[in-house]
């Protein structure tokens, strides 16, 4: 984003096509970021909230409220492994 803003500041007002190109590139970048964040929300946030909500029904599987911190630790270690 910083690169696009820097490039846009140097474009004269006469070059409309170049300005439109940079605006479209910013839109595509923002849309791809929104798609990634939506996937993260669906795959992590909603499932974690579901686990927290169904702790009472999962007591037969030996899963309770105190096991939620273990799930957060598992998510953190998975993120650390994928980042390195």
Rosetta blueprint (number, residue, H / E / L):
1 X L
2 X H
3 X H
4 X H
5 X H
6 X H
7 X H
8 X H
9 X H
10 X L
11 X L
12 X L
13 X L
14 X L
15 X L
16 X H
17 X H
18 X H
19 X H
20 X H
21 X H
22 X H
23 X H
24 X H
25 X H
26 X H
27 X H
28 X H
29 X H
30 X H
31 X H
32 X H
33 X H
34 X H
35 X H
36 X H
37 X H
38 X H
39 X H
40 X H
41 X H
42 X H
43 X H
44 X H
45 X H
46 X H
47 X H
48 X H
49 X H
50 X H
51 X H
52 X H
53 X H
54 X L
55 X L
56 X L
57 X H
58 X H
59 X H
60 X H
61 X H
62 X L
63 X L
64 X L
65 X H
66 X H
67 X H
68 X H
69 X H
70 X H
71 X H
72 X H
73 X H
74 X H
75 X H
76 X H
77 X H
78 X H
79 X H
80 X H
81 X H
82 X H
83 X H
84 X L
